[in-house]
Amino acid sequence: MATNLDTTFAALADPTRRAILAMLLEDDMAVTDVAEPFRMSLAAISKHLIVLTAAGLISQEKRGRVKWCKLEPDALRDAAVWMQGFGQISGIDLDAFEAFLDAQEVGT
């Protein structure tokens, strides 16, 4: 479980990957659609997607000539259980968690 948590939190540490996860909350997306709002190459986005896939946070599937990304709904379960063990977190609010991390980045 520790390795899974390390991989999950490492994947969540990057703001681009958190933004991608937020986008995939809405619906499955083609890789090119995921890349569209970012100012980086498709290759750079693909690297982020590889990290998210390796962490089990998303899955990718090829449909015809297009590669699609899908959020894995149970992917954060182990992290949520681990954080709930501290008794201070009753549920995972990813938006609040992202806002907290963004505030920390601004303060540094």
PDB file as gemmi writes it, atoms N, CA and C in Angstrom:
CRYST1    1.000    1.000    1.000  90.00  90.00  90.00 P 1                      
ATOM      1  N   MET A   1       0.826  -1.200   0.000  1.00  0.00           N  
ATOM      2  CA  MET A   1       0.000   0.000   0.000  1.00  0.00           C  
ATOM      3  C   MET A   1       0.869   1.262   0.000  1.00  0.00           C  
ATOM      4  N   ALA A   2       2.018   1.225   0.695  1.00  0.00           N  
ATOM      5  CA  ALA A   2       2.879   2.402   0.754  1.00  0.00           C  
ATOM      6  C   ALA A   2       3.359   2.806  -0.636  1.00  0.00           C  
ATOM      7  N   THR A   3       3.713   1.841  -1.458  1.00  0.00           N  
ATOM      8  CA  THR A   3       4.163   2.149  -2.810  1.00  0.00           C  
ATOM      9  C   THR A   3       3.044   2.801  -3.609  1.00  0.00           C  
ATOM     10  N   ASN A   4       1.828   2.277  -3.472  1.00  0.00           N  
ATOM     11  CA  ASN A   4       0.686   2.882  -4.168  1.00  0.00           C  
ATOM     12  C   ASN A   4       0.470   4.315  -3.706  1.00  0.00           C  
ATOM     13  N   LEU A   5       0.573   4.555  -2.406  1.00  0.00           N  
ATOM     14  CA  LEU A   5       0.394   5.907  -1.889  1.00  0.00           C  
ATOM     15  C   LEU A   5       1.478   6.837  -2.410  1.00  0.00           C  
ATOM     16  N   ASP A   6       2.716   6.364  -2.425  1.00  0.00           N  
ATOM     17  CA  ASP A   6       3.813   7.186  -2.939  1.00  0.00           C  
ATOM     18  C   ASP A   6       3.556   7.572  -4.389  1.00  0.00           C  
ATOM     19  N   THR A   7       3.140   6.602  -5.181  1.00  0.00           N  
ATOM     20  CA  THR A   7       2.870   6.849  -6.593  1.00  0.00           C  
ATOM     21  C   THR A   7       1.693   7.803  -6.767  1.00  0.00           C  
ATOM     22  N   THR A   8       0.652   7.604  -5.970  1.00  0.00           N  
ATOM     23  CA  THR A   8      -0.532   8.470  -6.051  1.00  0.00           C  
ATOM     24  C   THR A   8      -0.186   9.902  -5.686  1.00  0.00           C  
ATOM     25  N   PHE A   9       0.482  10.085  -4.548  1.00  0.00           N  
ATOM     26  CA  PHE A   9       0.805  11.447  -4.122  1.00  0.00           C  
ATOM     27  C   PHE A   9       1.828  12.107  -5.038  1.00  0.00           C  
ATOM     28  N   ALA A  10       2.750  11.331  -5.588  1.00  0.00           N  
ATOM     29  CA  ALA A  10       3.710  11.890  -6.558  1.00  0.00           C  
ATOM     30  C   ALA A  10       2.964  12.378  -7.809  1.00  0.00           C  
ATOM     31  N   ALA A  11       1.990  11.613  -8.247  1.00  0.00           N  
ATOM     32  CA  ALA A  11       1.195  12.019  -9.416  1.00  0.00           C  
ATOM     33  C   ALA A  11       0.387  13.275  -9.113  1.00  0.00           C  
ATOM     34  N   LEU A  12      -0.150  13.369  -7.910  1.00  0.00           N  
ATOM     35  CA  LEU A  12      -0.970  14.526  -7.527  1.00  0.00           C  
ATOM     36  C   LEU A  12      -0.138  15.768  -7.225  1.00  0.00           C  
ATOM     37  N   ALA A  13       1.165  15.607  -7.082  1.00  0.00           N  
ATOM     38  CA  ALA A  13       2.022  16.730  -6.709  1.00  0.00           C  
ATOM     39  C   ALA A  13       2.153  17.781  -7.814  1.00  0.00           C  
ATOM     40  N   ASP A  14       1.880  17.392  -9.037  1.00  0.00           N  
ATOM     41  CA  ASP A  14       2.048  18.313 -10.155  1.00  0.00           C  
ATOM     42  C   ASP A  14       0.739  19.019 -10.494  1.00  0.00           C  
ATOM     43  N   PRO A  15       0.759  20.355 -10.605  1.00  0.00           N  
ATOM     44  CA  PRO A  15      -0.495  21.081 -10.885  1.00  0.00           C  
ATOM     45  C   PRO A  15      -1.099  20.754 -12.254  1.00  0.00           C  
ATOM     46  N   THR A  16      -0.269  20.434 -13.234  1.00  0.00           N  
ATOM     47  CA  THR A  16      -0.805  20.064 -14.546  1.00  0.00           C  
ATOM     48  C   THR A  16      -1.587  18.769 -14.441  1.00  0.00           C  
ATOM     49  N   ARG A  17      -1.046  17.801 -13.703  1.00  0.00           N  
ATOM     50  CA  ARG A  17      -1.746  16.523 -13.562  1.00  0.00           C  
ATOM     51  C   ARG A  17      -3.035  16.689 -12.764  1.00  0.00           C  
ATOM     52  N   ARG A  18      -3.029  17.551 -11.761  1.00  0.00           N  
ATOM     53  CA  ARG A  18      -4.268  17.808 -11.018  1.00  0.00           C  
ATOM     54  C   ARG A  18      -5.304  18.454 -11.927  1.00  0.00           C  
ATOM     55  N   ALA A  19      -4.872  19.353 -12.791  1.00  0.00           N  
ATOM     56  CA  ALA A  19      -5.795  19.996 -13.728  1.00  0.00           C  
ATOM     57  C   ALA A  19      -6.368  18.973 -14.706  1.00  0.00           C  
ATOM     58  N   ILE A  20      -5.532  18.057 -15.151  1.00  0.00           N  
ATOM     59  CA  ILE A  20      -6.014  17.000 -16.061  1.00  0.00           C  
ATOM     60  C   ILE A  20      -7.064  16.156 -15.355  1.00  0.00           C  
ATOM     61  N   LEU A  21      -6.814  15.790 -14.108  1.00  0.00           N  
ATOM     62  CA  LEU A  21      -7.802  15.002 -13.357  1.00  0.00           C  
ATOM     63  C   LEU A  21      -9.113  15.769 -13.219  1.00  0.00           C  
ATOM     64  N   ALA A  22      -9.024  17.061 -12.953  1.00  0.00           N  
ATOM     65  CA  ALA A  22     -10.237  17.878 -12.831  1.00  0.00           C  
ATOM     66  C   ALA A  22     -11.017  17.894 -14.145  1.00  0.00           C  
ATOM     67  N   MET A  23     -10.303  17.967 -15.262  1.00  0.00           N  
ATOM     68  CA  MET A  23     -10.967  17.938 -16.568  1.00  0.00           C  
ATOM     69  C   MET A  23     -11.669  16.603 -16.800  1.00  0.00           C  
ATOM     70  N   LEU A  24     -11.024  15.524 -16.384  1.00  0.00           N  
ATOM     71  CA  LEU A  24     -11.593  14.196 -16.610  1.00  0.00           C  
ATOM     72  C   LEU A  24     -12.744  13.881 -15.660  1.00  0.00           C  
ATOM     73  N   LEU A  25     -12.943  14.717 -14.641  1.00  0.00           N  
ATOM     74  CA  LEU A  25     -14.126  14.556 -13.787  1.00  0.00           C  
ATOM     75  C   LEU A  25     -15.396  14.750 -14.597  1.00  0.00           C  
ATOM     76  N   GLU A  26     -15.311  15.601 -15.615  1.00  0.00           N  
ATOM     77  CA  GLU A  26     -16.477  15.909 -16.439  1.00  0.00           C  
ATOM     78  C   GLU A  26     -16.862  14.750 -17.347  1.00  0.00           C  
ATOM     79  N   ASP A  27     -15.855  14.178 -18.043  1.00  0.00           N  
ATOM     80  CA  ASP A  27     -16.134  13.126 -19.021  1.00  0.00           C  
ATOM     81  C   ASP A  27     -14.813  12.572 -19.536  1.00  0.00           C  
ATOM     82  N   ASP A  28     -14.883  11.435 -20.221  1.00  0.00           N  
ATOM     83  CA  ASP A  28     -13.722  10.893 -20.913  1.00  0.00           C  
ATOM     84  C   ASP A  28     -13.298  11.903 -21.979  1.00  0.00           C  
ATOM     85  N   MET A  29     -11.991  11.943 -22.257  1.00  0.00           N  
ATOM     86  CA  MET A  29     -11.496  12.898 -23.251  1.00  0.00           C  
ATOM     87  C   MET A  29     -10.424  12.263 -24.110  1.00  0.00           C  
ATOM     88  N   ALA A  30     -10.378  12.680 -25.360  1.00  0.00           N  
ATOM     89  CA  ALA A  30      -9.277  12.294 -26.243  1.00  0.00           C  
ATOM     90  C   ALA A  30      -8.016  13.012 -25.773  1.00  0.00           C  
ATOM     91  N   VAL A  31      -6.873  12.382 -25.980  1.00  0.00           N  
ATOM     92  CA  VAL A  31      -5.602  12.972 -25.553  1.00  0.00           C  
ATOM     93  C   VAL A  31      -5.422  14.366 -26.139  1.00  0.00           C  
ATOM     94  N   THR A  32      -5.776  14.557 -27.389  1.00  0.00           N  
ATOM     95  CA  THR A  32      -5.623  15.880 -28.014  1.00  0.00           C  
ATOM     96  C   THR A  32      -6.503  16.924 -27.333  1.00  0.00           C  
ATOM     97  N   ASP A  33      -7.680  16.515 -26.863  1.00  0.00           N  
ATOM     98  CA  ASP A  33      -8.561  17.442 -26.137  1.00  0.00           C  
ATOM     99  C   ASP A  33      -8.002  17.763 -24.755  1.00  0.00           C  
ATOM    100  N   VAL A  34      -7.374  16.777 -24.127  1.00  0.00           N  
ATOM    101  CA  VAL A  34      -6.738  17.012 -22.831  1.00  0.00           C  
ATOM    102  C   VAL A  34      -5.625  18.040 -23.005  1.00  0.00           C  
ATOM    103  N   ALA A  35      -4.872  17.931 -24.070  1.00  0.00           N  
ATOM    104  CA  ALA A  35      -3.714  18.803 -24.296  1.00  0.00           C  
ATOM    105  C   ALA A  35      -4.093  20.238 -24.656  1.00  0.00           C  
ATOM    106  N   GLU A  36      -5.267  20.421 -25.221  1.00  0.00           N  
ATOM    107  CA  GLU A  36      -5.656  21.718 -25.793  1.00  0.00           C  
ATOM    108  C   GLU A  36      -5.481  22.920 -24.870  1.00  0.00           C  
ATOM    109  N   PRO A  37      -5.934  22.895 -23.613  1.00  0.00           N  
ATOM    110  CA  PRO A  37      -5.839  24.114 -22.800  1.00  0.00           C  
ATOM    111  C   PRO A  37      -4.444  24.420 -22.239  1.00  0.00           C  
ATOM    112  N   PHE A  38      -3.488  23.537 -22.448  1.00  0.00           N  
ATOM    113  CA  PHE A  38      -2.168  23.719 -21.857  1.00  0.00           C  
ATOM    114  C   PHE A  38      -1.181  24.282 -22.866  1.00  0.00           C  
ATOM    115  N   ARG A  39      -0.261  25.063 -22.365  1.00  0.00           N  
ATOM    116  CA  ARG A  39       0.793  25.628 -23.212  1.00  0.00           C  
ATOM    117  C   ARG A  39       2.017  24.725 -23.163  1.00  0.00           C  
ATOM    118  N   MET A  40       1.853  23.525 -23.669  1.00  0.00           N  
ATOM    119  CA  MET A  40       2.967  22.587 -23.755  1.00  0.00           C  
ATOM    120  C   MET A  40       2.698  21.630 -24.896  1.00  0.00           C  
ATOM    121  N   SER A  41       3.721  20.923 -25.273  1.00  0.00           N  
ATOM    122  CA  SER A  41       3.605  20.024 -26.417  1.00  0.00           C  
ATOM    123  C   SER A  41       2.739  18.806 -26.076  1.00  0.00           C  
ATOM    124  N   LEU A  42       2.280  18.152 -27.112  1.00  0.00           N  
ATOM    125  CA  LEU A  42       1.523  16.920 -26.938  1.00  0.00           C  
ATOM    126  C   LEU A  42       2.397  15.859 -26.269  1.00  0.00           C  
ATOM    127  N   ALA A  43       3.682  15.866 -26.580  1.00  0.00           N  
ATOM    128  CA  ALA A  43       4.611  14.915 -25.952  1.00  0.00           C  
ATOM    129  C   ALA A  43       4.703  15.151 -24.443  1.00  0.00           C  
ATOM    130  N   ALA A  44       4.719  16.410 -24.027  1.00  0.00           N  
ATOM    131  CA  ALA A  44       4.768  16.726 -22.596  1.00  0.00           C  
ATOM    132  C   ALA A  44       3.481  16.282 -21.900  1.00  0.00           C  
ATOM    133  N   ILE A  45       2.342  16.522 -22.526  1.00  0.00           N  
ATOM    134  CA  ILE A  45       1.069  16.065 -21.962  1.00  0.00           C  
ATOM    135  C   ILE A  45       1.051  14.548 -21.876  1.00  0.00           C  
ATOM    136  N   SER A  46       1.569  13.889 -22.891  1.00  0.00           N  
ATOM    137  CA  SER A  46       1.614  12.420 -22.885  1.00  0.00           C  
ATOM    138  C   SER A  46       2.422  11.901 -21.701  1.00  0.00           C  
ATOM    139  N   LYS A  47       3.496  12.587 -21.353  1.00  0.00           N  
ATOM    140  CA  LYS A  47       4.298  12.182 -20.191  1.00  0.00           C  
ATOM    141  C   LYS A  47       3.489  12.310 -18.901  1.00  0.00           C  
ATOM    142  N   HIS A  48       2.719  13.387 -18.793  1.00  0.00           N  
ATOM    143  CA  HIS A  48       1.849  13.545 -17.625  1.00  0.00           C  
ATOM    144  C   HIS A  48       0.807  12.425 -17.579  1.00  0.00           C  
ATOM    145  N   LEU A  49       0.257  12.089 -18.727  1.00  0.00           N  
ATOM    146  CA  LEU A  49      -0.748  11.021 -18.787  1.00  0.00           C  
ATOM    147  C   LEU A  49      -0.143   9.667 -18.421  1.00  0.00           C  
ATOM    148  N   ILE A  50       1.093   9.443 -18.793  1.00  0.00           N  
ATOM    149  CA  ILE A  50       1.778   8.199 -18.415  1.00  0.00           C  
ATOM    150  C   ILE A  50       1.903   8.106 -16.897  1.00  0.00           C  
ATOM    151  N   VAL A  51       2.256   9.205 -16.254  1.00  0.00           N  
ATOM    152  CA  VAL A  51       2.383   9.219 -14.788  1.00  0.00           C  
ATOM    153  C   VAL A  51       1.022   8.940 -14.138  1.00  0.00           C  
ATOM    154  N   LEU A  52      -0.022   9.586 -14.636  1.00  0.00           N  
ATOM    155  CA  LEU A  52      -1.369   9.374 -14.086  1.00  0.00           C  
ATOM    156  C   LEU A  52      -1.839   7.944 -14.305  1.00  0.00           C  
ATOM    157  N   THR A  53      -1.502   7.379 -15.455  1.00  0.00           N  
ATOM    158  CA  THR A  53      -1.881   5.997 -15.746  1.00  0.00           C  
ATOM    159  C   THR A  53      -1.111   5.037 -14.844  1.00  0.00           C  
ATOM    160  N   ALA A  54       0.182   5.268 -14.676  1.00  0.00           N  
ATOM    161  CA  ALA A  54       1.000   4.406 -13.819  1.00  0.00           C  
ATOM    162  C   ALA A  54       0.512   4.434 -12.374  1.00  0.00           C  
ATOM    163  N   ALA A  55      -0.018   5.575 -11.953  1.00  0.00           N  
ATOM    164  CA  ALA A  55      -0.553   5.700 -10.595  1.00  0.00           C  
ATOM    165  C   ALA A  55      -1.951   5.097 -10.479  1.00  0.00           C  
ATOM    166  N   GLY A  56      -2.530   4.702 -11.616  1.00  0.00           N  
ATOM    167  CA  GLY A  56      -3.867   4.121 -11.602  1.00  0.00           C  
ATOM    168  C   GLY A  56      -4.975   5.152 -11.485  1.00  0.00           C  
ATOM    169  N   LEU A  57      -4.630   6.432 -11.634  1.00  0.00           N  
ATOM    170  CA  LEU A  57      -5.634   7.488 -11.501  1.00  0.00           C  
ATOM    171  C   LEU A  57      -6.490   7.627 -12.755  1.00  0.00           C  
ATOM    172  N   ILE A  58      -5.908   7.278 -13.887  1.00  0.00           N  
ATOM    173  CA  ILE A  58      -6.657   7.270 -15.141  1.00  0.00           C  
ATOM    174  C   ILE A  58      -6.350   5.982 -15.890  1.00  0.00           C  
ATOM    175  N   SER A  59      -7.176   5.705 -16.881  1.00  0.00           N  
ATOM    176  CA  SER A  59      -6.870   4.627 -17.820  1.00  0.00           C  
ATOM    177  C   SER A  59      -6.924   5.233 -19.210  1.00  0.00           C  
ATOM    178  N   GLN A  60      -6.230   4.595 -20.128  1.00  0.00           N  
ATOM    179  CA  GLN A  60      -6.226   5.051 -21.513  1.00  0.00           C  
ATOM    180  C   GLN A  60      -6.624   3.881 -22.395  1.00  0.00           C  
ATOM    181  N   GLU A  61      -7.397   4.196 -23.422  1.00  0.00           N  
ATOM    182  CA  GLU A  61      -7.818   3.156 -24.352  1.00  0.00           C  
ATOM    183  C   GLU A  61      -7.849   3.738 -25.747  1.00  0.00           C  
ATOM    184  N   LYS A  62      -7.473   2.926 -26.683  1.00  0.00           N  
ATOM    185  CA  LYS A  62      -7.473   3.359 -28.073  1.00  0.00           C  
ATOM    186  C   LYS A  62      -8.805   2.973 -28.701  1.00  0.00           C  
ATOM    187  N   ARG A  63      -9.476   3.971 -29.259  1.00  0.00           N  
ATOM    188  CA  ARG A  63     -10.734   3.768 -29.983  1.00  0.00           C  
ATOM    189  C   ARG A  63     -10.507   4.237 -31.406  1.00  0.00           C  
ATOM    190  N   GLY A  64     -10.334   3.273 -32.279  1.00  0.00           N  
ATOM    191  CA  GLY A  64      -9.982   3.627 -33.651  1.00  0.00           C  
ATOM    192  C   GLY A  64      -8.580   4.200 -33.672  1.00  0.00           C  
ATOM    193  N   ARG A  65      -8.447   5.423 -34.165  1.00  0.00           N  
ATOM    194  CA  ARG A  65      -7.138   6.077 -34.235  1.00  0.00           C  
ATOM    195  C   ARG A  65      -6.921   7.045 -33.086  1.00  0.00           C  
ATOM    196  N   VAL A  66      -7.876   7.135 -32.196  1.00  0.00           N  
ATOM    197  CA  VAL A  66      -7.830   8.129 -31.127  1.00  0.00           C  
ATOM    198  C   VAL A  66      -7.622   7.447 -29.780  1.00  0.00           C  
ATOM    199  N   LYS A  67      -6.721   8.010 -28.983  1.00  0.00           N  
ATOM    200  CA  LYS A  67      -6.490   7.507 -27.634  1.00  0.00           C  
ATOM    201  C   LYS A  67      -7.325   8.339 -26.660  1.00  0.00           C  
ATOM    202  N   TRP A  68      -8.112   7.638 -25.836  1.00  0.00           N  
ATOM    203  CA  TRP A  68      -9.013   8.293 -24.887  1.00  0.00           C  
ATOM    204  C   TRP A  68      -8.528   8.086 -23.461  1.00  0.00           C  
ATOM    205  N   CYS A  69      -8.783   9.079 -22.633  1.00  0.00           N  
ATOM    206  CA  CYS A  69      -8.423   9.022 -21.214  1.00  0.00           C  
ATOM    207  C   CYS A  69      -9.700   8.996 -20.384  1.00  0.00           C  
ATOM    208  N   LYS A  70      -9.669   8.195 -19.344  1.00  0.00           N  
ATOM    209  CA  LYS A  70     -10.830   8.049 -18.462  1.00  0.00           C  
ATOM    210  C   LYS A  70     -10.355   8.078 -17.021  1.00  0.00           C  
ATOM    211  N   LEU A  71     -11.030   8.842 -16.195  1.00  0.00           N  
ATOM    212  CA  LEU A  71     -10.739   8.888 -14.771  1.00  0.00           C  
ATOM    213  C   LEU A  71     -11.148   7.572 -14.133  1.00  0.00           C  
ATOM    214  N   GLU A  72     -10.304   7.031 -13.284  1.00  0.00           N  
ATOM    215  CA  GLU A  72     -10.625   5.804 -12.563  1.00  0.00           C  
ATOM    216  C   GLU A  72     -11.239   6.202 -11.218  1.00  0.00           C  
ATOM    217  N   PRO A  73     -12.524   5.955 -11.026  1.00  0.00           N  
ATOM    218  CA  PRO A  73     -13.243   6.483  -9.862  1.00  0.00           C  
ATOM    219  C   PRO A  73     -12.736   5.980  -8.506  1.00  0.00           C  
ATOM    220  N   ASP A  74     -12.197   4.798  -8.444  1.00  0.00           N  
ATOM    221  CA  ASP A  74     -11.744   4.263  -7.152  1.00  0.00           C  
ATOM    222  C   ASP A  74     -10.255   4.472  -6.911  1.00  0.00           C  
ATOM    223  N   ALA A  75      -9.605   5.211  -7.786  1.00  0.00           N  
ATOM    224  CA  ALA A  75      -8.155   5.338  -7.729  1.00  0.00           C  
ATOM    225  C   ALA A  75      -7.648   6.014  -6.457  1.00  0.00           C  
ATOM    226  N   LEU A  76      -8.424   6.904  -5.887  1.00  0.00           N  
ATOM    227  CA  LEU A  76      -7.988   7.629  -4.694  1.00  0.00           C  
ATOM    228  C   LEU A  76      -8.450   6.979  -3.394  1.00  0.00           C  
ATOM    229  N   ARG A  77      -9.038   5.800  -3.494  1.00  0.00           N  
ATOM    230  CA  ARG A  77      -9.578   5.138  -2.306  1.00  0.00           C  
ATOM    231  C   ARG A  77      -8.509   4.899  -1.237  1.00  0.00           C  
ATOM    232  N   ASP A  78      -7.366   4.326  -1.612  1.00  0.00           N  
ATOM    233  CA  ASP A  78      -6.314   4.054  -0.630  1.00  0.00           C  
ATOM    234  C   ASP A  78      -5.796   5.339   0.007  1.00  0.00           C  
ATOM    235  N   ALA A  79      -5.620   6.380  -0.814  1.00  0.00           N  
ATOM    236  CA  ALA A  79      -5.158   7.664  -0.279  1.00  0.00           C  
ATOM    237  C   ALA A  79      -6.198   8.252   0.678  1.00  0.00           C  
ATOM    238  N   ALA A  80      -7.470   8.122   0.321  1.00  0.00           N  
ATOM    239  CA  ALA A  80      -8.538   8.639   1.182  1.00  0.00           C  
ATOM    240  C   ALA A  80      -8.572   7.889   2.516  1.00  0.00           C  
ATOM    241  N   VAL A  81      -8.436   6.585   2.457  1.00  0.00           N  
ATOM    242  CA  VAL A  81      -8.432   5.777   3.682  1.00  0.00           C  
ATOM    243  C   VAL A  81      -7.242   6.163   4.546  1.00  0.00           C  
ATOM    244  N   TRP A  82      -6.086   6.336   3.925  1.00  0.00           N  
ATOM    245  CA  TRP A  82      -4.887   6.711   4.675  1.00  0.00           C  
ATOM    246  C   TRP A  82      -5.075   8.068   5.350  1.00  0.00           C  
ATOM    247  N   MET A  83      -5.616   9.055   4.612  1.00  0.00           N  
ATOM    248  CA  MET A  83      -5.807  10.391   5.183  1.00  0.00           C  
ATOM    249  C   MET A  83      -6.884  10.391   6.269  1.00  0.00           C  
ATOM    250  N   GLN A  84      -7.920   9.575   6.102  1.00  0.00           N  
ATOM    251  CA  GLN A  84      -8.970   9.506   7.119  1.00  0.00           C  
ATOM    252  C   GLN A  84      -8.434   8.936   8.423  1.00  0.00           C  
ATOM    253  N   GLY A  85      -7.363   8.161   8.349  1.00  0.00           N  
ATOM    254  CA  GLY A  85      -6.750   7.605   9.547  1.00  0.00           C  
ATOM    255  C   GLY A  85      -6.262   8.673  10.506  1.00  0.00           C  
ATOM    256  N   PHE A  86      -6.068   9.877  10.037  1.00  0.00           N  
ATOM    257  CA  PHE A  86      -5.632  10.959  10.901  1.00  0.00           C  
ATOM    258  C   PHE A  86      -6.803  11.597  11.635  1.00  0.00           C  
ATOM    259  N   GLY A  87      -8.017  11.223  11.249  1.00  0.00           N  
ATOM    260  CA  GLY A  87      -9.205  11.705  11.943  1.00  0.00           C  
ATOM    261  C   GLY A  87      -9.576  13.138  11.650  1.00  0.00           C  
ATOM    262  N   GLN A  88      -8.780  13.824  10.887  1.00  0.00           N  
ATOM    263  CA  GLN A  88      -9.067  15.223  10.588  1.00  0.00           C  
ATOM    264  C   GLN A  88      -9.743  15.394   9.240  1.00  0.00           C  
ATOM    265  N   ILE A  89      -9.737  14.355   8.447  1.00  0.00           N  
ATOM    266  CA  ILE A  89     -10.304  14.440   7.109  1.00  0.00           C  
ATOM    267  C   ILE A  89     -11.446  13.449   7.015  1.00  0.00           C  
ATOM    268  N   SER A  90     -12.653  13.949   6.846  1.00  0.00           N  
ATOM    269  CA  SER A  90     -13.801  13.053   6.794  1.00  0.00           C  
ATOM    270  C   SER A  90     -14.080  12.563   5.383  1.00  0.00           C  
ATOM    271  N   GLY A  91     -13.661  13.289   4.408  1.00  0.00           N  
ATOM    272  CA  GLY A  91     -13.865  12.897   3.019  1.00  0.00           C  
ATOM    273  C   GLY A  91     -12.897  13.660   2.145  1.00  0.00           C  
ATOM    274  N   ILE A  92     -12.722  13.211   0.951  1.00  0.00           N  
ATOM    275  CA  ILE A  92     -11.779  13.867   0.066  1.00  0.00           C  
ATOM    276  C   ILE A  92     -12.534  14.851  -0.821  1.00  0.00           C  
ATOM    277  N   ASP A  93     -12.224  16.105  -0.642  1.00  0.00           N  
ATOM    278  CA  ASP A  93     -12.743  17.166  -1.504  1.00  0.00           C  
ATOM    279  C   ASP A  93     -11.563  17.621  -2.352  1.00  0.00           C  
ATOM    280  N   LEU A  94     -11.462  17.084  -3.572  1.00  0.00           N  
ATOM    281  CA  LEU A  94     -10.299  17.358  -4.413  1.00  0.00           C  
ATOM    282  C   LEU A  94     -10.159  18.836  -4.743  1.00  0.00           C  
ATOM    283  N   ASP A  95     -11.276  19.545  -4.881  1.00  0.00           N  
ATOM    284  CA  ASP A  95     -11.193  20.969  -5.171  1.00  0.00           C  
ATOM    285  C   ASP A  95     -10.556  21.724  -4.009  1.00  0.00           C  
ATOM    286  N   ALA A  96     -10.978  21.389  -2.793  1.00  0.00           N  
ATOM    287  CA  ALA A  96     -10.403  22.033  -1.612  1.00  0.00           C  
ATOM    288  C   ALA A  96      -8.935  21.654  -1.454  1.00  0.00           C  
ATOM    289  N   PHE A  97      -8.615  20.386  -1.744  1.00  0.00           N  
ATOM    290  CA  PHE A  97      -7.239  19.921  -1.648  1.00  0.00           C  
ATOM    291  C   PHE A  97      -6.361  20.662  -2.654  1.00  0.00           C  
ATOM    292  N   GLU A  98      -6.859  20.839  -3.876  1.00  0.00           N  
ATOM    293  CA  GLU A  98      -6.111  21.574  -4.894  1.00  0.00           C  
ATOM    294  C   GLU A  98      -5.928  23.029  -4.483  1.00  0.00           C  
ATOM    295  N   ALA A  99      -6.978  23.656  -3.942  1.00  0.00           N  
ATOM    296  CA  ALA A  99      -6.883  25.046  -3.499  1.00  0.00           C  
ATOM    297  C   ALA A  99      -5.843  25.189  -2.402  1.00  0.00           C  
ATOM    298  N   PHE A 100      -5.806  24.224  -1.495  1.00  0.00           N  
ATOM    299  CA  PHE A 100      -4.816  24.233  -0.419  1.00  0.00           C  
ATOM    300  C   PHE A 100      -3.406  24.153  -1.004  1.00  0.00           C  
ATOM    301  N   LEU A 101      -3.192  23.219  -1.937  1.00  0.00           N  
ATOM    302  CA  LEU A 101      -1.865  23.067  -2.541  1.00  0.00           C  
ATOM    303  C   LEU A 101      -1.472  24.304  -3.333  1.00  0.00           C  
ATOM    304  N   ASP A 102      -2.422  24.893  -4.041  1.00  0.00           N  
ATOM    305  CA  ASP A 102      -2.141  26.117  -4.785  1.00  0.00           C  
ATOM    306  C   ASP A 102      -1.752  27.249  -3.839  1.00  0.00           C  
ATOM    307  N   ALA A 103      -2.434  27.342  -2.710  1.00  0.00           N  
ATOM    308  CA  ALA A 103      -2.102  28.375  -1.722  1.00  0.00           C  
ATOM    309  C   ALA A 103      -0.701  28.164  -1.167  1.00  0.00           C  
ATOM    310  N   GLN A 104      -0.314  26.911  -0.988  1.00  0.00           N  
ATOM    311  CA  GLN A 104       1.022  26.611  -0.491  1.00  0.00           C  
ATOM    312  C   GLN A 104       2.092  27.032  -1.505  1.00  0.00           C  
ATOM    313  N   GLU A 105       1.801  26.814  -2.800  1.00  0.00           N  
ATOM    314  CA  GLU A 105       2.743  27.186  -3.857  1.00  0.00           C  
ATOM    315  C   GLU A 105       2.919  28.695  -3.917  1.00  0.00           C  
ATOM    316  N   VAL A 106       1.826  29.432  -3.706  1.00  0.00           N  
ATOM    317  CA  VAL A 106       1.884  30.891  -3.758  1.00  0.00           C  
ATOM    318  C   VAL A 106       2.724  31.409  -2.587  1.00  0.00           C  
ATOM    319  N   GLY A 107       2.624  30.758  -1.456  1.00  0.00           N  
ATOM    320  CA  GLY A 107       3.345  31.196  -0.263  1.00  0.00           C  
ATOM    321  C   GLY A 107       4.828  30.925  -0.317  1.00  0.00           C  
ATOM    322  N   THR A 108       5.265  30.053  -1.219  1.00  0.00           N  
ATOM    323  CA  THR A 108       6.700  29.737  -1.277  1.00  0.00           C  
ATOM    324  C   THR A 108       7.448  30.630  -2.213  1.00  0.00           C  
TER     325      THR A 108                                                      
END                                                                             
